[in-house]
Amino acid sequence: MSVLMIVELLVVLIALVIGARYGSIGLGAISGIGLAILVFGFQLKPGTPPTDVIYIIIAAVTCAGVLQASGGMDWMIQIAEKLLRKHPDRITLLAPLTTFTLTVMVGTGHVVYTLMPIICDIALKKGIRPERPCGIASIASQIGITCSPISAAVVAFATISVANGFNINNLTVIMVTIPACLIGILAAVAYSWHRGKDLDKDPEFLAKLKDPKQYEYIYGGGASTLGKEIPKESKWAVYIFLGALAVIVLFSILTMAGHNILPAWNEVAVVKGGPATITLANGVTETAQQLAKAGVVEPGVTELVPKHLSMNLVIQIMMIAAAALMIIFCKAKPKNAVAGAVWQNGMVAVVAIYGIAWMCDTYFSNYTSEMNTMLSGIVEKYPWSMAFVFFLVSVLINSQGAVVVAMLPLAYQLGIPGWVLLGIMPSVYGYFFIPNYPSDIATVNFDRSGTTVIGKYLLNHSFMIPGLIHVFTATISGYCIAYLMHLSGLL
């Protein structure tokens, strides 16, 4: 690694660290400064911005935002609350499974904020230490991102994988990540079931109860959505949203089964005399025609071949169409959609992914051969070691989608098999490590008992051990599942 390469890498890392301090859109915007320094200062060739992924995120977030504006999410939260209150003694198990399911369905973990105070209230009334369900429920709300067919992380993984010759779709991804992450959740629940002291044996909690004001604050409040009347239009919006998801999954299943019924159009492609593109030893991709002019390869014979509509476009079309139907038939006001937390946080993710991924791709695409030389020995012997890279980058940039977009192309360039990368996908969630993510902070504030904490030393917080247990267990489980699917020919 040359001195110049190290200096440019420091520019990337410094931009990520400073951006993480500002958070929100600051993360993506400050990455733009790093990109400018690399391009104008060091004259690196700009990488490719992840436009395909961004378009899908915009479509999915728009649909989810309109669903929230219609009141449909209130109905989903109400159903979840009924389940939790029906089995309060199992809140430590059911809470994370519920937050996980909501995230899988909607594609973002920001839908669970209404549910967190309900989880705390149920735990307190049952005499269960709220830290037990709250800690893992917050973790599970983010875990679900790698398991949702419309999330940024899953969409990015499928899109980048197909571009690198690993032909999978969103459904293939979640066939691995859902069982892997459920195993990880159960492992974290097993730890959380008896973590900390019971409330009736916790001296700090008992001391608070001696203060009448504290007692009233802890037990006097109570969050609930059960008394809220849900209009029929809100329920229709949920049906429309689930119907759109069902269509996406149906197309994926049919395609995997070899029955692609999606529209197709004829396109010119090279069918003889070599592939349409060839990747040279230095990592540069050239078309067959360009190489033919240079005398490197015989010119290919072109032919009209049918090309089916991609699943990326299917998702965009279905999400936008579903949003439109909710606006027309379910009284969902567009102004309320863009003012809602789901849409706003989703757009923040778009900016973050845009800036981070473009900056990282600019750096890594200019040093592909050097990276191959440095890391090829390690990844050839231990390809799963890329999981540590995914995790560490996630600690810095607080976005699973951004980790995938920024680091997955590099992983493919290093020659790591696609099935390995799919197996270790749960490792892209590491931003619980430093407790500055909104869901974790909100969970601490919702716990009126004060048992869910950040910690005096920052890293000794309530989310650390459940998060580590999940990532470790889910990554190993995902790797094993992907390996078995690879052996059976499914991957």
Secondary structure as the mmCIF struct_conf table of DSSP 4:
data_model
#
loop_
_struct_conf.conf_type_id
_struct_conf.id
_struct_conf.beg_label_comp_id
_struct_conf.beg_label_asym_id
_struct_conf.beg_label_seq_id
_struct_conf.end_label_comp_id
_struct_conf.end_label_asym_id
_struct_conf.end_label_seq_id
HELX_RH_AL_P HELX_RH_AL_P1 VAL A 3 TYR A 22
TURN_TY1_P TURN_TY1_P1 SER A 24 SER A 24
HELX_RH_AL_P HELX_RH_AL_P2 ILE A 25 ALA A 36
HELX_RH_PI_P HELX_RH_PI_P1 ILE A 37 GLY A 41
BEND BEND1 PHE A 42 PHE A 42
HELX_LH_PP_P HELX_LH_PP_P1 LEU A 44 PRO A 46
HELX_RH_AL_P HELX_RH_AL_P3 THR A 51 SER A 70
TURN_TY1_P TURN_TY1_P2 GLY A 71 GLY A 71
HELX_RH_AL_P HELX_RH_AL_P4 GLY A 72 LYS A 86
BEND BEND2 HIS A 87 HIS A 87
HELX_RH_3T_P HELX_RH_3T_P1 PRO A 88 ARG A 90
HELX_RH_AL_P HELX_RH_AL_P5 ILE A 91 VAL A 106
BEND BEND3 GLY A 107 GLY A 107
HELX_RH_3T_P HELX_RH_3T_P2 GLY A 109 VAL A 111
TURN_TY1_P TURN_TY1_P3 TYR A 113 THR A 114
HELX_RH_AL_P HELX_RH_AL_P6 LEU A 115 LYS A 126
TURN_TY1_P TURN_TY1_P4 GLY A 127 GLY A 127
TURN_TY1_P TURN_TY1_P5 PRO A 130 PRO A 130
HELX_RH_AL_P HELX_RH_AL_P7 GLU A 131 ILE A 143
HELX_RH_3T_P HELX_RH_3T_P3 GLY A 144 CYS A 147
TURN_TY1_P TURN_TY1_P6 PRO A 149 ILE A 150
BEND BEND4 SER A 151 SER A 151
HELX_RH_AL_P HELX_RH_AL_P8 ALA A 152 ALA A 163
TURN_TY1_P TURN_TY1_P7 ASN A 164 GLY A 165
HELX_RH_AL_P HELX_RH_AL_P9 ASN A 170 SER A 192
TURN_TY1_P TURN_TY1_P8 TRP A 193 HIS A 194
BEND BEND5 GLY A 196 GLY A 196
HELX_RH_3T_P HELX_RH_3T_P4 LEU A 199 LYS A 201
HELX_RH_AL_P HELX_RH_AL_P10 PRO A 203 LEU A 209
TURN_TY1_P TURN_TY1_P9 LYS A 210 LYS A 210
BEND BEND6 ASP A 211 ASP A 211
HELX_RH_AL_P HELX_RH_AL_P11 PRO A 212 GLY A 220
TURN_TY1_P TURN_TY1_P10 LEU A 226 GLY A 227
BEND BEND7 LYS A 228 LYS A 228
HELX_LH_PP_P HELX_LH_PP_P2 GLU A 229 PRO A 231
HELX_RH_AL_P HELX_RH_AL_P12 LYS A 232 MET A 256
TURN_TY1_P TURN_TY1_P11 ALA A 257 GLY A 258
BEND BEND8 LEU A 262 LEU A 262
STRN STRN1 ALA A 264 LYS A 272
BEND BEND9 GLY A 273 GLY A 274
BEND BEND10 ALA A 276 ALA A 276
STRN STRN2 THR A 277 THR A 279
TURN_TY1_P TURN_TY1_P12 ALA A 281 ASN A 282
BEND BEND11 GLY A 283 GLY A 283
STRN STRN3 THR A 285 THR A 287
HELX_RH_AL_P HELX_RH_AL_P13 ALA A 288 LYS A 293
TURN_TY1_P TURN_TY1_P13 ALA A 294 GLY A 295
BEND BEND12 VAL A 296 VAL A 297
HELX_LH_PP_P HELX_LH_PP_P3 GLU A 298 GLY A 300
STRN STRN4 VAL A 301 HIS A 308
HELX_LH_PP_P HELX_LH_PP_P4 LEU A 309 SER A 310
HELX_RH_AL_P HELX_RH_AL_P14 MET A 311 PHE A 329
BEND BEND13 CYS A 330 CYS A 330
HELX_RH_AL_P HELX_RH_AL_P15 PRO A 334 ALA A 339
BEND BEND14 GLY A 340 GLY A 340
HELX_RH_AL_P HELX_RH_AL_P16 ALA A 341 ASN A 366
TURN_TY1_P TURN_TY1_P14 TYR A 367 TYR A 367
HELX_RH_AL_P HELX_RH_AL_P17 THR A 368 LYS A 381
HELX_RH_3T_P HELX_RH_3T_P5 PRO A 383 SER A 385
HELX_RH_AL_P HELX_RH_AL_P18 MET A 386 ILE A 397
HELX_RH_AL_P HELX_RH_AL_P19 GLN A 400 GLN A 413
TURN_TY1_P TURN_TY1_P15 LEU A 414 GLY A 415
HELX_RH_AL_P HELX_RH_AL_P20 GLY A 418 GLY A 423
TURN_TY1_P TURN_TY1_P16 ILE A 424 ILE A 424
HELX_RH_3T_P HELX_RH_3T_P6 MET A 425 VAL A 428
TURN_TY1_P TURN_TY1_P17 TYR A 431 PHE A 432
BEND BEND15 PHE A 433 PRO A 435
BEND BEND16 TYR A 437 TYR A 437
HELX_RH_AL_P HELX_RH_AL_P21 PRO A 438 PHE A 446
TURN_TY1_P TURN_TY1_P18 ARG A 448 SER A 449
BEND BEND17 GLY A 450 GLY A 450
BEND BEND18 THR A 452 THR A 452
TURN_TY1_P TURN_TY1_P19 LYS A 456 TYR A 457
BEND BEND19 LEU A 458 ASN A 460
TURN_TY1_P TURN_TY1_P20 SER A 462 PHE A 463
HELX_RH_AL_P HELX_RH_AL_P22 MET A 464 LEU A 487
TURN_TY1_P TURN_TY1_P21 SER A 488 GLY A 489
#
